[in-house]
Amino acid sequence: MKRLTVSKALFIFVYIAMIFPFIRKIFKIYYFNKIVIPEFIQTYMEDKYWIWWIGIIILSILFLCVSVKLVLFFQKSFYDKMTVKDAVVYSLEKPGIIFGFTLGIFFLIVVKTNLFFYLLLIPLLVGQFLVDGLTHRESLILAISNYILIKNIHYMALTYLVKFTPF
C-alpha cells in the first residue's frame, strides 16, 4: 500500500485547487457547477475593478502552466517514493519539451472530445430546427428525444475523455 503523508495530501489539495477552474470547464460535473460566483458580484467587479480580471486571467494561465509542469509529481512521489520536495524539484526541472508534449496531449484530448460531442450534436440540432415548424406535438416529442440523446452523447464524450485516453 502506498504511503500518504500529510505533506503529500496538502500538495495534492493545492494541486487540485490550481486545476479546479479547468476541471469545471472540461468535465461539467453537477457539483462543480454549483460553486459559482453570483452574476451581480461579477458585474460589480467588471465595472469597478477590471484590473483584477486581468490579474485573474494571468493567474489562471500561470496555474495551468505550473499544474502541467507538476504532473510528474504523482509518479515520482507515489511510485518512486520521493519526498514532496524532491518530486516537485524533479517535475519543475524537466526540460520544456515535456511541458510542451504534455500540454499538447491535454489540448488534443479536449479537441477530440469536443469534436466527438459537437459533430454528433449538429445533426440533432438541425433536425430539431426543421421539426420546429411542424405542430407542437411533434416538436415536443423530438425535443424530448433530442435532449435524451444529447445527454447520452455528453456522457459518452466524458467517458471517452476519462476512460479511453492514454497518457
FIZA-368319 format. One record per residue: residue in three letters; x, y, z of N, C-alpha, C, O, CB in turn. Coordinates in steps of 0.1 Angstrom, whole numbers, plus 5000, padded with zeros to 4 digits. Glycine has a CB too. Example, Ala and Ser with C-alpha at 12.3 -4.5 7.8 and 13.67 -1.06 7.14 Angstrom:
# residues 2
ALA513249435078512349555078513249675078514249675085511349555090
SER512849785071513749895071512950005079513450115080514149945057
This chain:
# residues 167
MET500849885000500050005000500950125000501950135007499150005012
LYS500550224992501350354991501050435003500050435010500950434978
ARG502150505007502050585019501750735016502450795008503450575027
LEU500750785022500250915020500650995033500050975043498750925017
THR501551085031501951175043501151305043500451325033503451205042
VAL501251375053500551505054500951605043500151675037500751565068
SER502251605041502751695031502351655017502051745009504351695031
LYS502251525014501751485001500251524999499751564989501951334999
ALA499451495010498051535010497851685008496951725000497351485023
LEU498651765015498551905013498951954999498252034993499451975024
PHE499951894994500351924980499251884970498951964961501651854976
ILE498651774972497551724963496451824964495751854953497151584966
PHE496051874976495051964978495352094970494452154964494751994993
VAL496552144971496952274964496952254949496552334942498352314969
TYR497352134945497452104930495952104925495752154914498151964928
ILE495052034932493652024927493052174927492252204918492851934936
ALA493452254937492952384938493452474926492752554921493352454951
MET494652444921495152514909494452474897494252554888496652484908
ILE494152344895493452304883491952304883491352264874493952164879
PHE491452344895489952334897489152414886488152364881489652394910
PRO489552534882488852604872488852534859487852534851489352744870
PHE489852464855489952394843489152264843488552224833491452364839
ILE489152204855488252084857486852124855486052044849488552024871
ARG486452234860485052274859484652294844483552264840484752404866
LYS485552354836485252374822485252244814484452234804486252474816
ILE486052154817486152034809485151934813484451874804487551974811
PHE484951894826484151784830482651824832481751734830484651724842
LYS482351944835480951994837480251904847479051854844480251994824
ILE480851874858480251794868479251874876479451994879481351734878
TYR478151804879476951874886477451954898477052064900475951774890
TYR478151894907478551964919479552074917479552174925479151864929
PHE480452064907481352174904480552294899480952404902482352124894
ASN479452274891478752384886477952454897477452564894477852334875
LYS477752404908477052464919477952574926477452654933476552364930
ILE479252564924480152654930480452764920481352754911481552584935
VAL479652874921479752984911479853114919479353124930478652984901
ILE480353214912480253354917479053414912478753414900481553434913
PRO478153474921476953534916477153644905478153704905476153594928
GLU476153654896476253744885476453894889477253964883475053734876
PHE475753934900475854074904477254104910477754224908474854104915
ILE477954004916479354034920480254044908481154124908479753914930
GLN480053954898480853964886480754094879481654154874480553844877
THR479454144878479254274871479854384879480454474873477654294870
TYR479754384892480354484900481854484899482454594897479954464915
MET482454364899483954354897484354404883485354464882484354214900
GLU483554374873483954414860483854564858484654624851482954344849
ASP482854624865482654774864483654844872484254944867481254814868
LYS483954804884484754884893486254844893487154924894484254874907
TYR486454714892487854654894488254574882488654454884487954574907
TRP488254634870488554554858490054504858490354404851488254634846
ILE490854574865492354534865492454404872493454334870493154644872
TRP491554374882491654244889491354134879491954024880490554244900
TRP490454154869490154044859491354014851491653904848489054094850
ILE492154114848493454094840494354004849494953914844494154224836
GLY494454044862495253964871494753814872495553724873495354024885
ILE493453804873492853664874493153584861493553464863491353674876
ILE493053644850493453574837494853534837495253424833493053664825
ILE495753624841497153594841497453484851498253394849498053724844
LEU496853494863497053394873496553254868497153154871496353434886
SER495453254861494853134856495853064846496052944846493553154849
ILE496453144837497353094828498653044835499152934831497753204817
LEU499053114845500153074853499852944860500752854860500553184863
PHE498752924866498352804873498252684863498652574867496952824880
LEU497752714851497752604841499152554838499452434837497052654829
CYS500052654836501452614832502152544844502852444841502252744829
VAL501952594856502552524867501952384870502752294873502452614880
SER500652374868500052244871500452144860500552024863498552254871
VAL500652184848501152094837502652054840502951934838501052154823
LYS503452144845504852114848504852024860505851944861505652244851
LEU503952024869503951944881503251804879503051734889503352014893
VAL502851774867502151654865503051524868502451424871501651644851
LEU504351544867505151424870505351404885505951304890506551454864
PHE504851494893504951484908504351354913504951284921504351604915
PHE503251324908502451204913503251074910503350984919501151194907
GLN503851064899504650944896505850934905506150834911505150944881
LYS506551044906507751044914507451024929508250964937508651164912
SER506351084933506051084947505550944952505950894963505051184950
PHE504650884944504050764949504750634944504850544951502550764945
TYR505150634932505750514926507250504929507850404932505550504912
ASP507950624928509450624930509750654945510950664948510050724921
LYS508750684953508850714967509750824971510550814980509250584974
MET509650934963510451054966509651134976508451124978510751134953
THR510351224983509751324991509051424983509251434971510751385001
VAL508151504989507451604982508351704976508251744964506451674991
LYS509351754983510351854978511151794966511251864956511351894990
ASP511651674967512351614956511551594944511951614933512951484961
ALA510251554946509351534935509051664928508951664915508051454939
VAL508751764936508451894930509651954922509552004911508051994940
VAL510851944928512051984921512251914908512651964898513251974931
TYR512051784909512251694897511251734886511651754874512051544900
SER510051764890508951804880509251934874509051954862507651804886
LEU509752024882510052164877511252174868511452254860510152264888
GLU512252074871513452084863513452004850514452014843514552024872
LYS512351934848512351864835512351964823511952074825511051774834
PRO512951924812513052014801511652064796510652004799513851954789
GLY511752174789510452234784509752144773508552164771510752364777
ILE510452044768509851964758508751874764507751844758510951874751
ILE509051834777508051754784506751844786505651794785508551704797
PHE507051964790505952064792505152084779503852074780506452194797
GLY505752104768505052124755504351994751503252004746506052164745
PHE504951884753504351754750503051724758502051684753505351634751
THR503151754771502051734780500951824777499751794776502451744795
LEU501251954775500252054771499652024758498452044756500852194771
GLY500451964749499851924736498951814737497851804730501051884726
ILE499251714746498351604748497051644754495951604750499051494757
PHE497151734764495851784770495051864760493851844759496251884782
PHE495651944751494952014741494351924731493151944727495852114734
LEU495051814727494451714718493251644724492351614717495551614714
ILE493351614737492251544743491051634743489951584740492651504758
VAL491151754747490051844747489451864733488251864731490451984753
VAL490351884723489851904709489051774704488051784698490951934700
LYS489651654707489051534702487651514709486751474703489951414705
THR487651544722486351524729485251624724484151584723486551544744
ASN485651744722484751844717484251814703483051824700485351984718
LEU485151774695484751734681483751614682482751614674485951694673
PHE484051514690483151404692481751444696480751394691483751304702
PHE481751534705480451584710479751674700478551644698480651664723
TYR480451764694479751864686479351804672478351844666480551984684
LEU480151714667479851654654478651564655477851554645481051574649
LEU478351504666477151434668475951524672474851484670477351324679
LEU476251644677475251734682474651814670473451844671475851824692
ILE475451844660474951924649473751864642472751934640476051954639
PRO473751734638472551684631471351684640470151704635472851544627
LEU471451664653470351674662469751814663468451824662470751624676
LEU470551914663470052054664469452094650468452164650471152144668
VAL470052054639469452084626468052014625467152074620470352034615
GLY467951884629466651814629465651884637464451894633466851674633
GLN466051934649465152004658464652134651463452174652465752034672
PHE465552204645465252334638464252304627463252384625466452394633
LEU464352194620463452164609462052124614461052164608464052054600
VAL462052054625460752004630460052114638458852094640461051884639
ASP460752214642460052324650458952394642458052454647461052424654
GLY459052374628457952434620456652354620455652404615458452454606
LEU456752234624455552144624454752174637454852284643455951994625
THR453752084640452952104651453752104664454852054665451752004652
HIS453052154675453752154688454052014693454951984700452952234698
ARG453151914690453251784695454551714690455351664697452051694691
GLU454751724676455951654670457251734675458251664678455851664655
SER457051864676458251944680458651904695459851884698457952084680
LEU457651884703457951854717458551714718459451684726456651864726
ILE457951614711458451484712459951474707460751414713457551384703
LEU460251544696461551544691462551614701463651574702461651604677
ALA462051724707462851794716463251714728464351714733462151924721
ILE462251634733462551544745463551434741464451404748461251484750
SER463351374729464251274725465651334721466651264724463751204712
ASN465651454716466951514714467751544727468951534728466851644706
TYR466951584737467551614750468151484756469351494761466551674759
ILE467451374755467951254760469251214752470251164758466951144759
LEU469151224739470351184730471551284733472651234734469951194716
ILE471251404735472351504738473051464751474251474753471851644738
LYS472251434761472851394774473651274773474751264779471651374785
ASN473151174766473851054764475151074756476251014759473050944756
ILE475151154746476351194738477351264747478551234747476051274726
HIS476851354756477751424765478451324775479651334777476951524774
TYR477651224780478251124789479251034781480250994787477151044796
MET478951004769479850924761481151004759482250944759479250884747
ALA481051134756482251214754483151214767484351204766481951354750
LEU482451234778483151234791483851094794484951084799482251264803
THR483150984790483650854792484950834784485950784788482650744789
TYR484850884772486050874763487150954769488350914768485650934749
LEU486851074774487851164779488551094791489751104792487351294783
VAL487751044800488350984812488850844810489950814816487250984823
LYS488150764803488550614803489450574792490450504794487250534802
PHE489250624780489950574769491050664764491550644752488950544758
THR491550754771492650844767493950794773494050794785492350994771
PRO494850754765496150704770497050824774497050924767496850614760
PHE497750804785498650904790500050844789501050914792498350954804
